[in-house]
């Protein structure tokens, strides 16, 4: 099996110390192993998302970092939605 190598480009990085729908775009972020984005409300060893904390606060945090394809933003804008990074 052959693997095709492709280059990726980071369009934006964001973080917020509070749970908001949108996050402030940053010039840089610091990723911490098994923790997430330093200073972000969703960083941590256990779940930080409010609905998941209510269910079981001891769950491992599997959503420390979200990667969103730029093509999704393009598709939404094509549908008339005003969306931006963050």
C-alpha positions as CSV (number, residue, x, y, z in Angstrom):
1,X,0.0,0.0,0.0
2,X,1.4,3.4,-1.0
3,X,0.7,6.5,0.9
4,X,0.5,9.8,-0.9
5,X,2.1,12.7,1.0
6,X,0.3,16.0,1.0
7,X,1.1,19.3,2.5
8,X,-1.3,20.9,4.9
9,X,-1.7,24.6,5.8
10,X,-3.0,26.0,9.0
11,X,-5.4,28.9,8.2
12,X,-6.1,30.0,11.8
13,X,-5.7,29.0,15.4
14,X,-8.1,30.0,18.2
15,X,-8.6,29.7,21.9
16,X,-10.8,31.0,24.7
17,X,-10.6,30.7,28.4
18,X,-14.4,30.5,28.6
19,X,-17.0,28.3,27.0
20,X,-18.3,30.3,24.0
21,X,-19.5,29.3,20.6
22,X,-16.7,31.4,18.9
23,X,-13.1,31.7,20.0
24,X,-10.6,34.5,19.5
25,X,-8.2,33.9,16.6
26,X,-4.6,34.0,17.9
27,X,-1.3,34.5,16.2
28,X,-0.1,31.3,17.8
29,X,-1.2,28.7,20.4
30,X,0.7,26.3,22.5
31,X,-0.3,22.6,22.3
32,X,0.3,20.5,25.4
33,X,0.5,16.7,25.1
34,X,-2.5,14.9,26.5
35,X,-4.0,18.2,27.6
36,X,-4.9,20.4,24.6
37,X,-4.5,24.1,23.8
38,X,-2.9,26.0,26.7
39,X,-5.4,28.5,28.1
40,X,-8.4,27.1,26.3
41,X,-11.7,26.2,28.2
42,X,-11.7,22.8,26.6
43,X,-8.2,21.8,27.6
44,X,-7.7,19.2,30.3
45,X,-7.2,15.5,31.0
46,X,-10.9,15.0,31.7
47,X,-13.9,16.3,29.7
48,X,-14.4,20.1,29.8
49,X,-17.5,20.4,27.6
50,X,-20.4,21.3,30.0
51,X,-22.9,18.7,28.8
52,X,-20.3,15.9,29.0
53,X,-19.2,17.1,32.5
54,X,-22.8,16.9,33.7
55,X,-23.0,13.3,32.4
56,X,-19.7,12.1,33.8
57,X,-16.9,14.5,34.8
58,X,-14.4,11.6,34.9
59,X,-14.5,10.9,31.2
60,X,-11.2,11.3,29.4
61,X,-11.1,14.4,27.3
62,X,-11.0,13.2,23.6
63,X,-11.9,16.7,22.2
64,X,-8.9,18.7,23.2
65,X,-8.2,20.0,19.7
66,X,-10.6,20.5,16.8
67,X,-9.4,20.5,13.2
68,X,-11.9,22.0,10.8
69,X,-11.3,21.7,7.1
70,X,-11.2,25.0,5.3
71,X,-13.4,23.5,2.6
72,X,-16.3,23.3,5.1
73,X,-16.1,27.1,5.6
74,X,-16.1,27.5,1.8
75,X,-19.2,25.3,1.5
76,X,-21.1,27.2,4.2
77,X,-20.2,30.5,2.6
78,X,-21.4,29.2,-0.7
79,X,-24.7,28.4,1.0
80,X,-25.1,32.1,2.2
81,X,-23.7,31.7,5.7
82,X,-21.2,34.3,7.0
83,X,-18.6,32.1,8.7
84,X,-15.0,32.8,9.7
85,X,-12.3,31.1,11.6
86,X,-12.8,31.1,15.3
